[in-house]
Each structure stands twice: as C-alpha cells, then as structure tokens.
C-alpha cells in the first residue's frame, strides 16, 4: 500500500496522513461526524481509509480514477502531484456528488472471495511472465517446471479455496449450475 495519503479540505488546508490504521484512525477522530470523504479506487490502497471512515460514520465515495482524470482534462493543468490529485478529486465530487452513490463495504463473503480471486489472478500473471523470462534465459521446459512448481501449487490451492467458498453459497451454487458459467466468471463478477 501507499505509504501516505494526501488529504484536501479547503484551498489552504492540506494534510498528509500515514496509510496505516493508527494514523488514519487518529486523523478520522479529528473530523466531524458525517464528513464526506472521497478517494479513487486504486487497487486497494485506499480501502483501509474507506473502511475505517465508514465505521466511524463518515460518508465515503470511491471514485473511478479514469473518470476523475477525464473530468480534470478540462481544467487548467497544474501538474501531477498528490496535492493536485486530492484537489481534483474534491472538484470532481463537488461537480457530480448528486449523481454518485456513497460507498459501502462489501459483505464479508464477497470481500474474501474477491481477495482470493485477485491473489490467484495476480499469481497467474506472474507465472506467465516468469515462464517467458525463464525460457528467454535458455531454461529447458523441465527447468521451468521445477522452478515454478511451488507457485503453481499455490495457485491450485487458491483455486480450491475459491471453489470451496463458491460451494458454500446458495447464489453461487445456482450460478455454477448453469453449464456455461465457470468459477472464474462468478468470482470475477464481484463488484470492485
């Protein structure tokens, strides 16, 4: 996760907060209840802030980075920096707040399933890259298989965990009963 969070409140008030539970909790205690907090959905870096803020009763908006970026293309460029990004997020929220929905945490089952799926997909991506790299270095197929064996076993275990979770849930059991629906599709369809 990113080591810091840059917060924008007013034109003259900037704050940098450590991206750890203690720092975020201390920062949130300083804010009035129901403070509006907006952040970009950037691969999980802001989820701790979102979860802790939501628990404390703040209103959280998780924004799509591409939409914020496209919106900001129409404004004068101030360069790329964390403070400018924070200002842009605040501007985007002010412009579109009435059309946005506050963020709510995912139910525990879906959150765990999504995390397992993403870990497995990340490992699969790395396996493919490593396989190409090892072949480029001149390793034989046997050497590549031996080198990657433990990672492939880990992917298999993650797949088994995902399938076991899907077997426990009535909705996913129903989806899995449809011939064309695969485990990957069910797990991949979970919201961000």
N, C-alpha and C positions, 0 to 999 in steps of 0.2 A: 504494500500500500504506500501511497504517497506519504512523505514524512510530515507534511504540513497542509493545512487548509487555510486559504486566504478568504477572509470574510469582508463583505462590503455592507455598511449600514447606511451611511449618508456620504455625501461628497467629501466630507472632511474626516470621516471616521473609518479607519482600516484596522483590521486586526488579523494577525497570523496566529493560528492555533495548531498545536501538535495534533497529528492524526492518530491519537491513541485514546483509550477510554477515559483515563483520568483527565487529560487536557480538555477533551470535548465536554465531559460532564461538568467541569469547572466553568467552562465558557457558557454552557446552556443554563447553568444556575444564575448567571448574571442577566439573562434575558427575561423580559416579562412573559407571562403565560400567553399562549396562542400566538407567539411571534411567528411570522411567515419566514420559512427557510427554503430557499431554492438552491438546487445543485444539479449538475449534469450527471447523467448516468454514464459513468466512465469505468466500466469493467469492475465494479465493486469497491473502488477507492472511497466512495462517499457513503457506502452502506452503513458503516458504524455511526456516522453522524446522523443519517436518516433514522436509523432505529432508535438511537438514544433520544433524539429530538422528538420523535413520535411518542415515545414512552413518557416524556415529560409534558406532553400536551401541546406541543407546537404543531403548526400546520406546515407540512413538508411537501414540496413539489420536486419531483425527479424529472428533469428535462432532458430531451434528446439533444445531444451535442450538435448534430448536423443542423437541426432547426435553429438553434441559437446562433450557430455560425452563419447560416444563410441570412437570418434576420440582421445580423451585425454587418453584413457586407454593404448594407445600405447606409451605414453610418460612417462618419469620418474615421479612418484608421488611426489608432493610437499605438499600434504595435502589439505584439504578442507578449503578454506578461500575465502572471496570476492576478494582480490587482485589476488590470484591464478586463480579464475574463470575468472576474467577480462583478465588475460594473456592468458588463454586457449581459450577464445572467439576470441582474436586477432590472435592467432596462427591458429585457425580453419578458420577464414576469409582469412588469408593470403594463406592458402592451397587451399581453394575452391572458392575464390571470382569469378573466371571466370565462375563458374558453378552456381552461385547464382543470384537471381534477387533482385534488390532493393525493399524495402517495400514501398507501397503506402497506404495512409489511405483508409479505406472502405468508399463507398458512405454513406451519412448521413442516408438514409432509412435503408440500410443493417446494419449499425452500431447500430442504435436504436433497430431494430428488434432483433439483436444478443444479445444485453444487456438485453432486456426484457426476451428473452428466457432463458438466463443463470440465471437471477434472479429467474425466475419461477422454473427452474430445481433445483437450489440451495435450494429454499424453500421446494420443494417436497422431496429432500433428507433429509432435517432437519425434516420435518414432519414424515417421515418414522422412523427416529432414535428416535424422541421424542415419537412416538406411542409405539415403542418397550420398551423404558425406562419406560414409564408410566405403561404399562402392567406388566413389571418386578417389579415395585414398588407395584403392587397389586391394581391399579386403575381399576374400573369397566369400561366396554365399554362406558357407559353413561358419566362417569367422563372424560375419554379420549376425547370423542367427544366434551364435553363442554370446556375442556382445549384448544383444538386445533381449535376450531370453527373459531376464528378470522384469524388465519394463513391460514386456508383452504379458507376463504372468500378472502383473499389477493391473493392466487393462482388463484382463479376463476377470479378475476379482471385482473390479469396479462394475463391470457388466453384470456379474452375478448379483451384486448388491442392488443395482438398479432394477433388475428383473424381479428380485425378491420383493422389493418395495412395491413395484407395479402389481405383483400378485396379491398384495395385501389390501389394495384399494379397489372398491367396487366399480368406480367410474373407469379406472384404467383397465380393470379386468374386462369390462364391457368393450372398451375401445380395442383392446388386444384381441378380442374375439372376432373382430372384423378381419377377413382374410388379408386385405392389402395394408393393414396398419401394422407397423413394426415398432418394436421397443424404442428405437431411436426417434421415431416420429413423435411418439407420445411424450417422451422426455424433452424433446426439442421444442415442443409446442407450449411449454410452460412460459408464462409471461416473464419479462425481464425483471 
